[in-house]
Amino acid sequence: MEVAYRIRLTVSLNVTRFLLKQGLSFRGHDESSSSSNRVNFIELLLWFSELNDDVSKTLFANAPANNQMNSPRIQKELANACASEVTLAIVKDIGDKVFTLLVDEARDVSMKERMGVILRYVNNEGYVIERFIGIVHVTDTSSHTLKCVIDDLLVKHNLSLSKVRGQGYDGASNMRVSKGIRVVKDVFSYVCMIVNMVEASCKRKDQLRQLQHDILVEQLNDGEVISGRGKNQETSLVRSGDTHWGSHYFTLLRLCSMWSSVEKVLEVVRDDATLRDNRSTTEGLIERMYNYEFVFTLHLKKHLLGITNELSIALQKKYQNIIQAISLIQSVKHQLQSFRENGWEDIHDQATTFCELHNISQVDMDEIVPRRGYKKYGA
């Protein structure tokens, strides 16, 4: 009995290690004996039993009903045991060395915030090593919450915060600050809604590509753009990531360049909508595209993200020259300060030209705007 149990445990553990190493799923929607595909974990056990008679004698029908070693709970326990052993090996390899924290946050499919932590250190052979140490659920991505979670994670693995010599984050907190400004938050929200509406189906994507192709052909015929190798490639809108600045930049860039095509697709969606709610939503997006504040803020954010995009790309390179990185940071800071002092007229001119091109009503900057607030009586 003990020998059979050890064989079942060993085989199940080997299957678990293989699936974890390859990053494959364990389970599926139908793991019953009548299923033609019981998904990876069970199918690999069946494959082992076909190859080895000793294994076959201890699995499934030949195993006690309460000791199959293949239930979902057992699979999770085996996976957690493997994770614990790997983490212990990482911590042992770090030992008393200094290390750097790399932290990233993202939402999973259940819309929960998850924080992944990676440790970077130099091993005994002198190589720079990066190891994933854990992923933790967080209630929000504020700096205070992240600090508390990181402290708990380091304590759990007997790692000292005093050994941290560097920290790297993805800028999610900065994105939260930016989106805390109402006008900016509205732009990001509406842009996301526009992209989702236009990219919601293959039919709409095809319409967008065809409209953009027709506009490009017309511009080539009129001499507004020139042809050449690598120019005028077929393109589409880009969905932005919640915490990735670069993705927002390319989303805004594509939307501005495909403005007329996007507008026409939205008009088709509005006219073909069978439900009043869908028609109203699409009509609201079209109206927003004709709003000067939206257009101006869009160009403002596009310009700012364009300034920081080169630095963002450079800092993501695997091999980075620290002198060049510092030089780029100083250059970006200078550009931002210069724009803050003297760049508003250029953005206004860009927005004005864009509005004239797309027949969007503009705001008279010399007009006196009434101050918002409650009127005081008896003053």
C-alpha positions as CSV (number, residue, x, y, z in Angstrom):
1,M,0.0,0.0,0.0
2,E,2.8,2.4,0.9
3,V,4.7,1.6,-2.2
4,A,1.7,2.2,-4.4
5,Y,1.0,5.5,-2.6
6,R,4.6,6.6,-3.2
7,I,4.4,5.8,-6.9
8,R,1.1,7.8,-7.3
9,L,2.6,10.7,-5.4
10,T,5.8,10.7,-7.5
11,V,4.0,10.6,-10.8
12,S,1.6,13.3,-9.8
13,L,4.5,15.5,-8.6
14,N,6.4,14.9,-11.9
15,V,3.3,15.9,-13.9
16,T,2.9,19.0,-11.7
17,R,6.6,20.0,-12.2
18,F,6.3,19.6,-16.0
19,L,3.1,21.7,-16.2
20,L,4.6,24.4,-14.0
21,K,7.8,24.5,-16.0
22,Q,6.0,24.8,-19.3
23,G,3.4,27.3,-18.0
24,L,0.5,25.1,-19.0
25,S,-3.0,24.9,-17.4
26,F,-3.8,22.0,-15.1
27,R,-7.6,21.7,-15.4
28,G,-10.5,22.0,-17.8
29,H,-14.2,22.2,-17.9
30,D,-14.8,18.4,-18.2
31,E,-12.5,15.9,-16.4
32,S,-15.0,13.1,-16.2
33,S,-14.0,9.6,-17.3
34,S,-16.4,9.9,-20.3
35,S,-14.6,13.1,-21.7
36,S,-12.5,12.7,-24.8
37,N,-10.0,15.2,-23.5
38,R,-9.6,15.5,-19.7
39,V,-7.0,18.2,-20.1
40,N,-3.3,18.3,-19.2
41,F,-3.0,16.9,-15.6
42,I,-5.3,13.9,-16.0
43,E,-4.2,13.3,-19.6
44,L,-0.5,13.2,-18.6
45,L,-1.3,10.7,-15.8
46,L,-3.1,8.5,-18.4
47,W,-0.1,8.8,-20.7
48,F,2.3,7.7,-17.9
49,S,0.1,4.8,-17.0
50,E,0.1,3.6,-20.6
51,L,3.9,3.7,-20.7
52,N,4.6,2.1,-17.4
53,D,2.9,-1.0,-16.0
54,D,3.9,-0.3,-12.4
55,V,2.3,3.2,-12.6
56,S,-0.8,1.8,-14.3
57,K,-1.3,-0.6,-11.4
58,T,-1.5,2.3,-8.9
59,L,-3.6,4.9,-10.8
60,F,-7.3,5.6,-11.3
61,A,-9.4,2.4,-11.1
62,N,-6.5,0.6,-9.4
63,A,-6.2,3.2,-6.7
64,P,-8.5,3.6,-3.6
65,A,-11.4,6.0,-4.2
66,N,-10.2,8.3,-1.4
67,N,-6.5,8.3,-2.4
68,Q,-6.5,9.0,-6.2
69,M,-3.9,11.9,-5.9
70,N,-5.4,13.8,-8.8
71,S,-8.2,15.9,-7.3
72,P,-8.2,19.7,-7.7
73,R,-7.2,20.1,-4.1
74,I,-4.2,17.8,-4.5
75,Q,-3.1,19.6,-7.7
76,K,-3.1,22.9,-5.8
77,E,-1.2,21.5,-2.9
78,L,1.4,20.0,-5.2
79,A,1.8,23.3,-7.1
80,N,2.1,25.3,-3.8
81,A,4.7,22.8,-2.6
82,C,6.7,23.3,-5.8
83,A,6.4,27.1,-5.4
84,S,7.6,27.0,-1.8
85,E,10.7,24.9,-2.7
86,V,11.6,27.2,-5.6
87,T,11.2,30.3,-3.4
88,L,13.4,28.7,-0.7
89,A,16.1,28.0,-3.3
90,I,15.9,31.6,-4.4
91,V,16.2,33.0,-0.9
92,K,19.1,30.6,-0.2
93,D,20.9,31.8,-3.3
94,I,20.5,35.4,-2.3
95,G,21.7,34.7,1.2
96,D,23.1,37.8,2.9
97,K,23.6,39.7,-0.4
98,V,22.1,43.0,-1.3
99,F,19.3,43.1,-3.9
100,T,16.9,45.2,-5.9
101,L,13.1,45.2,-5.8
102,L,11.2,45.2,-9.1
103,V,7.4,45.6,-8.7
104,D,4.6,45.6,-11.2
105,E,0.8,45.7,-10.8
106,A,-1.9,44.6,-13.1
107,R,-5.5,43.4,-13.0
108,D,-6.3,39.7,-13.6
109,V,-9.3,38.3,-15.4
110,S,-11.4,38.6,-12.2
111,M,-10.6,42.4,-12.2
112,K,-8.5,42.1,-9.0
113,E,-5.3,44.1,-8.5
114,R,-2.3,41.8,-8.4
115,M,1.3,42.8,-7.5
116,G,4.2,40.8,-8.7
117,V,7.6,41.1,-7.1
118,I,10.9,40.3,-8.7
119,L,14.3,40.3,-7.0
120,R,17.5,41.3,-8.9
121,Y,20.8,40.3,-7.4
122,V,24.4,39.2,-8.2
123,N,25.0,35.5,-7.6
124,N,28.2,33.8,-6.4
125,E,29.5,33.5,-10.0
126,G,29.1,37.2,-10.6
127,Y,26.1,37.1,-12.9
128,V,23.1,39.4,-12.5
129,I,20.0,37.3,-11.7
130,E,16.4,38.1,-11.7
131,R,14.0,35.8,-9.9
132,F,10.2,36.1,-9.4
133,I,9.5,35.9,-5.7
134,G,5.7,36.1,-5.5
135,I,2.4,37.6,-6.6
136,V,0.1,39.2,-4.0
137,H,-3.5,40.6,-4.2
138,V,-3.6,44.3,-3.3
139,T,-6.7,46.4,-2.6
140,D,-5.3,49.4,-4.5
141,T,-2.0,50.5,-6.0
142,S,-1.2,53.4,-3.7
143,S,2.3,53.8,-2.4
144,H,1.3,53.1,1.2
145,T,-0.5,49.8,0.3
146,L,2.4,48.6,-1.9
147,K,4.9,49.4,0.9
148,C,2.9,47.4,3.5
149,V,2.6,44.4,1.1
150,I,6.3,44.5,0.2
151,D,7.3,44.6,3.9
152,D,5.1,41.6,4.7
153,L,6.5,39.6,1.7
154,L,10.1,40.3,2.7
155,V,9.4,39.3,6.3
156,K,7.7,36.1,5.1
157,H,10.8,35.0,3.3
158,N,13.3,36.2,5.9
159,L,14.7,39.0,3.7
160,S,15.8,42.3,5.3
161,L,14.6,45.6,3.9
162,S,18.1,47.0,4.9
163,K,19.6,44.9,2.0
164,V,17.5,46.6,-0.6
165,R,19.8,48.8,-2.8
166,G,17.3,49.7,-5.5
167,Q,13.6,49.8,-6.4
168,G,11.8,49.7,-9.7
169,Y,8.1,50.3,-10.3
170,D,5.9,50.7,-13.4
171,G,4.6,54.1,-12.6
172,A,1.1,53.0,-11.8
173,S,0.8,55.6,-8.9
174,N,1.8,58.3,-11.4
175,M,-1.0,57.1,-13.7
176,R,-3.4,57.3,-10.8
177,V,-2.4,60.9,-10.1
178,S,-2.8,61.8,-13.8
179,K,-6.2,60.2,-13.9
180,G,-7.2,62.1,-10.8
181,I,-7.5,65.2,-12.9
182,R,-11.1,65.3,-14.2
183,V,-10.3,66.6,-17.7
184,V,-7.5,64.1,-18.2
185,K,-9.5,61.2,-16.7
186,D,-12.3,62.0,-19.1
187,V,-10.0,61.9,-22.1
188,F,-8.6,58.5,-21.2
189,S,-12.1,57.2,-20.4
190,Y,-13.6,58.4,-23.7
191,V,-10.7,57.3,-25.8
192,C,-11.0,53.8,-24.3
193,M,-14.7,53.8,-25.0
194,I,-14.1,54.9,-28.6
195,V,-11.5,52.3,-29.3
196,N,-13.6,49.5,-27.7
197,M,-16.6,50.6,-29.8
198,V,-14.7,50.7,-33.1
199,E,-12.7,47.5,-32.4
200,A,-15.7,45.5,-31.0
201,S,-16.1,43.3,-34.1
202,C,-14.2,42.1,-37.1
203,K,-16.8,43.9,-39.3
204,R,-16.0,47.3,-37.7
205,K,-12.3,46.6,-37.9
206,D,-12.6,45.9,-41.6
207,Q,-14.6,49.0,-42.2
208,L,-12.0,51.1,-40.3
209,R,-9.1,49.6,-42.4
210,Q,-11.0,50.2,-45.7
211,L,-11.9,53.8,-44.8
212,Q,-8.3,54.5,-43.8
213,H,-7.1,52.9,-47.0
214,D,-9.4,55.0,-49.1
215,I,-8.2,58.2,-47.3
216,L,-4.6,57.2,-47.8
217,V,-5.1,56.6,-51.6
218,E,-6.8,60.0,-51.9
219,Q,-3.9,61.7,-50.1
220,L,-1.3,60.0,-52.3
221,N,-3.2,61.1,-55.4
222,D,-3.3,64.6,-54.1
223,G,0.3,64.6,-53.2
224,E,-0.4,65.2,-49.5
225,V,1.7,62.2,-48.5
226,I,4.6,60.5,-50.3
227,S,5.0,56.8,-51.0
228,G,8.1,54.8,-50.2
229,R,9.4,51.7,-48.6
230,G,8.1,51.3,-45.0
231,K,5.7,54.2,-45.4
232,N,1.9,54.2,-45.2
233,Q,1.6,50.7,-43.7
234,E,-1.8,49.4,-42.9
235,T,-2.6,50.3,-39.3
236,S,-5.3,50.0,-36.7
237,L,-6.2,51.5,-33.3
238,V,-4.3,50.4,-30.3
239,R,-5.9,49.4,-27.0
240,S,-4.1,51.0,-24.1
241,G,-3.0,49.3,-20.9
242,D,-4.1,50.5,-17.4
243,T,-0.6,51.1,-16.1
244,H,1.5,51.3,-19.3
245,W,2.3,54.9,-20.4
246,G,3.6,53.9,-23.8
247,S,0.4,52.2,-24.8
248,H,-1.6,55.3,-24.1
249,Y,0.8,57.3,-26.3
250,F,0.3,55.1,-29.3
251,T,-3.4,54.9,-28.7
252,L,-3.7,58.7,-28.9
253,L,-1.3,58.9,-31.8
254,R,-3.4,56.4,-33.9
255,L,-6.7,58.0,-32.9
256,C,-5.5,61.4,-34.2
257,S,-4.2,60.0,-37.4
258,M,-7.3,58.0,-38.1
259,W,-9.8,60.5,-36.8
260,S,-12.1,60.8,-39.9
261,S,-12.2,57.0,-40.3
262,V,-13.0,56.4,-36.7
263,E,-15.8,59.0,-36.9
264,K,-17.4,57.4,-39.9
265,V,-17.3,53.9,-38.3
266,L,-19.0,55.4,-35.2
267,E,-21.7,56.9,-37.4
268,V,-22.3,53.6,-39.1
269,V,-22.6,51.9,-35.7
270,R,-25.0,54.6,-34.5
271,D,-27.2,54.3,-37.6
272,D,-27.3,50.5,-37.5
273,A,-27.9,50.3,-33.7
274,T,-31.1,48.4,-32.9
275,L,-31.1,49.3,-29.2
276,R,-31.7,52.9,-28.0
277,D,-29.0,52.6,-25.4
278,N,-26.4,51.6,-27.9
279,R,-27.4,54.4,-30.2
280,S,-27.3,57.0,-27.4
281,T,-23.8,55.7,-26.3
282,T,-22.4,56.0,-29.8
283,E,-24.0,59.4,-30.4
284,G,-22.4,60.6,-27.1
285,L,-18.9,59.4,-28.3
286,I,-19.4,61.3,-31.6
287,E,-20.4,64.4,-29.8
288,R,-17.3,64.1,-27.6
289,M,-15.1,63.9,-30.6
290,Y,-16.5,67.3,-31.6
291,N,-15.8,68.8,-28.2
292,Y,-12.9,71.3,-28.2
293,E,-11.8,70.6,-24.6
294,F,-11.5,66.9,-25.5
295,V,-9.5,67.6,-28.6
296,F,-7.2,70.1,-26.8
297,T,-6.5,67.8,-23.9
298,L,-6.0,64.9,-26.2
299,H,-3.2,66.8,-28.1
300,L,-1.8,68.0,-24.7
301,K,-1.4,64.4,-23.4
302,K,-0.2,63.1,-26.8
303,H,2.6,65.8,-26.7
304,L,3.6,65.1,-23.1
305,L,3.6,61.3,-23.6
306,G,5.6,61.8,-26.8
307,I,8.3,63.6,-24.8
308,T,8.6,60.8,-22.3
309,N,8.2,57.9,-24.7
310,E,11.8,57.8,-25.9
311,L,13.0,57.7,-22.3
312,S,10.4,55.0,-21.5
313,I,11.6,52.8,-24.4
314,A,15.3,53.3,-23.4
315,L,14.8,52.4,-19.8
316,Q,13.1,49.1,-20.8
317,K,16.1,47.9,-22.8
318,K,17.8,44.8,-21.4
319,Y,21.2,46.3,-21.6
320,Q,21.3,50.0,-20.5
321,N,24.1,52.5,-20.3
322,I,23.6,54.3,-17.0
323,I,25.4,57.5,-18.4
324,Q,23.1,57.6,-21.4
325,A,20.0,56.9,-19.2
326,I,20.9,59.8,-16.9
327,S,21.4,62.0,-19.9
328,L,18.0,61.1,-21.3
329,I,16.3,61.8,-18.0
330,Q,17.9,65.3,-17.8
331,S,16.9,65.9,-21.4
332,V,13.3,64.9,-20.7
333,K,13.1,67.1,-17.6
334,H,14.4,70.1,-19.6
335,Q,11.9,69.5,-22.4
336,L,9.0,69.3,-19.8
337,Q,10.1,72.5,-18.1
338,S,10.5,74.3,-21.4
339,F,7.0,73.2,-22.5
340,R,5.6,74.3,-19.1
341,E,7.0,77.8,-19.7
342,N,6.6,78.3,-23.4
343,G,4.8,75.4,-25.0
344,W,1.1,76.2,-24.5
345,E,0.8,78.3,-27.7
346,D,2.1,75.4,-29.8
347,I,-0.5,73.0,-28.4
348,H,-3.2,75.6,-28.9
349,D,-2.1,76.0,-32.6
350,Q,-2.0,72.2,-33.1
351,A,-5.5,71.8,-31.6
352,T,-6.7,74.7,-33.7
353,T,-5.3,73.3,-37.0
354,F,-6.8,69.9,-36.1
355,C,-10.2,71.4,-35.4
356,E,-10.2,73.3,-38.7
357,L,-9.3,70.2,-40.6
358,H,-12.1,68.2,-39.1
359,N,-14.7,70.9,-38.8
360,I,-14.8,71.0,-35.0
361,S,-16.1,74.1,-33.3
362,Q,-13.5,76.0,-31.4
363,V,-13.5,78.1,-28.2
364,D,-12.9,81.8,-28.3
365,M,-10.0,82.3,-25.9
366,D,-10.8,86.0,-25.5
367,E,-14.4,85.3,-24.3
368,I,-15.1,85.9,-20.6
369,V,-16.1,82.6,-19.0
370,P,-18.5,83.0,-16.0
371,R,-17.1,81.7,-12.7
372,R,-18.6,78.5,-11.4
373,G,-20.2,78.5,-8.0
374,Y,-23.2,79.5,-6.0
375,K,-24.5,83.1,-6.3
376,K,-24.3,85.0,-3.0
377,Y,-27.5,86.9,-2.2
378,G,-27.7,90.0,-0.2
379,A,-24.1,90.9,-0.8
